[in-house]
Every structure is written in C-alpha cells, then in structure tokens.
Amino acid sequence: QVQLVESGGGLVQPGGSLRLSCAASGSISSINAMGWFRQAPGEERELVAHIRSYGSISYASYGDSVKGRFTISRDNAKNTVYLQMNSLKPEDTAVYYCRIVVGTMEYWGKGTLVTVSS
C-alpha cells in the first residue's frame, strides 16, 4: 500500500503565499510522476502542476491559470512533492490533492484546503 500525507494548506490573504507538501510512503519502488490537482466547490477537479523525473532531470508542467505563480518541485530521496504558491488569488481557493503514479497505479491524497480571502 501507498500512503500520501499532504500538509501546508490554510487561510491566506490575496497576494500571499503558501507551500504545500505531499510525502509518500509504503510500497514504492519508483515514482514515475507526481502532481497536484485542485477542486473548487461546484467545479471539476483540474490539474494544477505535474512533474516527471528522468534521473536527475525533471520536467514540470502547469495549468494555464497558475503559470508564473506556482512552482512544483520534488525531493526523490524523501518521496515528497512540493507546490510553492505565490501571488494567490481568491479563485485559487480549493481543496488541493496530491497524486503520484507508481508503475501503472495512481494514488491520491485526501486533500488539503486552501482558502484565499481577505
């Protein structure tokens, strides 16, 4: 089994920053990809950021709405993925979910709430 533990969500004012973390543990041989999705009330879940590593080289991609504001990174030694969120906007308010892909299996975290409000 694989467990994902997310942390770092909370309440922040518009223009502020938060850093989310997601640590994976359990039966992990190698993680193909790691990413963050989010789901706002009444909306579908959407991709926020995704990162895939090939040896020491990582390739990241972002949803259009967060490009230039969010940065995804990963620590392979710790099986942890991070999401640095800057210049937060009220429309970034959502539950953020971590997802990893191990082989052909995908695993999801339980989500962490990010609220951007004054």
Protein Blocks (a to p, Z undefined) as FASTA:
>chain_A
ZZdddehiacddehiacddddddedjdfbdfbdcdddddehiacddfbdcddehjbccdd
ddfklgokaccdddfklopacdddehiafklgccddddddehjbccddebjaddddZZ
